[in-house]
């Protein structure tokens, strides 16, 4: 079992064998929790919302408008889509529309 030393500012180095087993890399984010008196580090994925929004805008710019949505405002399309999602969820949950 590899051991680590707590350094100044409470920093530790994760041993190579341990890093390799969970494939973490420089810059990765870990969530630290305490479980039954032990420190547990779990890899976490973060989302760059600005980059994601840019990618979504680019995708939507390349996507043709569906015939059903032609002439509708973005608000109307969003409202219709939200209603469809709610109906689908109700049907899955309760077995009825």
C-alpha positions as CSV (number, residue, x, y, z in Angstrom):
1,X,0.0,0.0,0.0
2,X,1.6,3.3,-1.1
3,X,2.0,5.9,1.5
4,X,1.8,9.7,1.1
5,X,3.1,12.5,3.3
6,X,1.1,15.6,4.0
7,X,3.3,18.6,3.0
8,X,3.1,22.3,3.8
9,X,-0.3,23.7,2.9
10,X,-1.7,20.2,3.4
11,X,-0.7,19.0,-0.1
12,X,-0.2,15.4,-1.0
13,X,1.2,13.6,-4.0
14,X,-0.9,10.7,-5.3
15,X,1.4,7.8,-6.0
16,X,2.0,6.8,-9.7
17,X,0.5,3.3,-9.2
18,X,-2.7,4.8,-7.7
19,X,-3.0,7.5,-10.4
20,X,-2.6,4.9,-13.1
21,X,-5.4,2.7,-11.7
22,X,-7.9,5.5,-12.1
23,X,-6.3,7.4,-15.0
24,X,-6.1,10.9,-13.5
25,X,-4.0,13.5,-15.1
26,X,-2.6,17.0,-14.3
27,X,-5.5,19.5,-14.2
28,X,-8.2,16.9,-13.4
29,X,-10.6,17.8,-10.6
30,X,-11.2,15.5,-7.7
31,X,-14.0,15.7,-5.1
32,X,-12.8,15.2,-1.5
33,X,-15.1,13.6,1.0
34,X,-14.8,12.0,4.4
35,X,-16.3,8.5,4.7
36,X,-16.1,6.5,7.9
37,X,-13.0,8.5,9.0
38,X,-11.2,8.2,5.7
39,X,-10.5,10.8,3.0
40,X,-11.9,9.7,-0.3
41,X,-11.0,11.4,-3.6
42,X,-13.3,10.9,-6.6
43,X,-12.6,12.2,-10.1
44,X,-15.2,14.7,-11.3
45,X,-15.9,16.1,-14.7
46,X,-16.5,19.8,-15.0
47,X,-18.4,21.5,-17.8
48,X,-17.2,24.8,-19.4
49,X,-20.6,26.3,-19.9
50,X,-19.3,29.1,-22.2
51,X,-17.6,26.7,-24.5
52,X,-20.6,24.4,-24.4
53,X,-22.9,27.3,-25.3
54,X,-20.6,28.2,-28.2
55,X,-20.7,24.6,-29.5
56,X,-24.4,24.5,-29.2
57,X,-24.8,27.8,-31.1
58,X,-22.6,26.5,-33.9
59,X,-24.6,23.3,-34.1
60,X,-27.9,25.1,-34.1
61,X,-26.7,27.4,-36.9
62,X,-26.0,24.3,-39.0
63,X,-29.3,22.6,-38.2
64,X,-32.2,23.2,-40.5
65,X,-35.6,24.2,-39.0
66,X,-38.1,21.4,-38.8
67,X,-41.2,21.9,-41.1
68,X,-43.4,21.8,-38.0
69,X,-41.5,24.8,-36.5
70,X,-41.4,27.0,-39.6
71,X,-42.8,30.4,-38.9
72,X,-42.7,29.9,-35.1
73,X,-40.8,32.1,-32.7
74,X,-38.0,30.6,-30.6
75,X,-40.2,31.1,-27.6
76,X,-43.0,29.1,-29.2
77,X,-40.6,26.3,-30.2
78,X,-39.2,26.2,-26.7
79,X,-42.7,26.1,-25.1
80,X,-43.8,23.3,-27.5
81,X,-40.6,21.3,-26.8
82,X,-41.0,21.8,-23.0
83,X,-44.6,20.6,-23.2
84,X,-43.6,17.5,-25.2
85,X,-40.9,16.7,-22.7
86,X,-43.3,17.1,-19.8
87,X,-45.9,14.9,-21.5
88,X,-43.3,12.2,-22.2
89,X,-42.1,12.3,-18.5
90,X,-45.7,12.0,-17.3
91,X,-46.3,9.0,-19.6
92,X,-43.2,7.3,-18.4
93,X,-44.0,8.0,-14.8
94,X,-47.7,7.2,-14.7
95,X,-48.2,5.3,-17.9
96,X,-50.6,7.9,-19.3
97,X,-50.4,11.1,-21.2
